Amino acid sequence: MGVHMVREDWQTLLEAELTLDTGVYTKHHLLLVRGQGARVWDAEGNAYIDCVGGYGVANLGHSNPEVVEAVKRQAETLMSMPQTLPTPMRGEFYRTLVSLLPPELNRVFPVNSGTEANEAALKFARAHTGRKKFVAAMRGFSGRTMGSLSVTWEPKYREPFLPLVEPVAFIPYNDVEALKRAVDEETAAVILEPVQGEGGVRPATQEFLQAAREITQEKGALLILDEIQTGMGRTGKRFAFEHYGIVPDILTLAKAIGGGVPLGVAVMREEVAKSMPKGGHGTTFGGNPLAMAAGVAALRYLERTRLWERAAELGPWFMEKLREIPSPKIREVRGLGLMVGLELKEKVAPYIERLEKEHRILTLQAGPTVIRFLPPLVIEKEDLERVVEAVKAVLLA
């Protein structure tokens, strides 16, 4: 089935998805069939500027040609192999990734998604410290599987599935004194996002993350930084922790690291890795050669193009242009790099719908009052100018 199917075929498949899906997601009735760079096309041939970016997956652009070619080559060679049997591409991925990180982060556990990366991080933290307690932040989001859900704050995600992994202490984000009170000799790890995504696009302060590093070291706990969304150049650095002058004990990455192919990793210090007993954790598909090939291509493309510099340049410009919109509905514009949140004084869902239907611009929510922009880092400045004009039009209409 290609992109040249007749319209009736597309409609039949859209109806199949809407009818046979579990209903967990609130689905658009927009059928997207193709993507390239920062644009996607629907079945009618209409082009959209994509500021959803696959929730942060498409940093390198949709159908990045170098990732596509790497996946094609690997698919013809070897697609699946468990981690008990080494493969050249897995070694190449490990070597490429750790070469971009501080030398302390030199052990890699590959998985298939962000929530799996955080699940692994939590287990490694307990194995290393022998402790049970975790400290996480209010408005934080680390995933929806039972372990990562336990350190996700939003009650609507958590409460239907209680009891979860315990104990977990939630503190206000960027509150150093609350962090000091929460971390004690029973704490296995503190898990934080350098920029809260789902929680409203809220960057950590320098003081907060530096205090998190100092407090965890003092108490013998680990610091886990969840860079599922902030990694791979999104915030104007290769990885967001570089803004803060610290190195975590465990770094979790996913989304854009596979260039569009499902891939996640927990990268950790050697002594943390050695604390996990043999067979203490595992994954069938994690580290499969196909994902590893995509990951190598994605990392090399990021490094060659230095897309984080593009995010560092375009992000502040974009935020300033949004701030210049003369609308009393705007409460705040905030973010880091090209991870941008526009907070309104009212619910944003109607404006997101109008951006799509009237201007063919795709955005997403980060809570009821925040429009989140996660465009591919390859986006052209002219497209961001169009986004600003569209936002201005819907807010001032």
Secondary structure by P-SEA (a helix, b strand, c coil): ccccccaaaaaaaaaaaaacccccccccccccccccccccccccccccccccccccccccccccaaaaaaaaaaaacccccccccccaaaaaaaaaaaaaccccccbbbbbccaaaaaaaaaaaaaaaccccbbbbbccccccccaaaaaaccccccccccccccccccccccccaaaaaacccccccbbbbbccccccccccccaaaaaaaaaaaaaacbbbbbccccccccccccccccccccccccbbbbccccccccbbbbbbbcaaaaaacccccccccccccaaaaaaaaaaaaaaaaacaaaaaaaaaaaaaaaaaaccccccccccccccbbbbbcccccaaaaaaaaaaccbbbbbccccbbbbbccccccaaaaaaaaaaaaaaaac
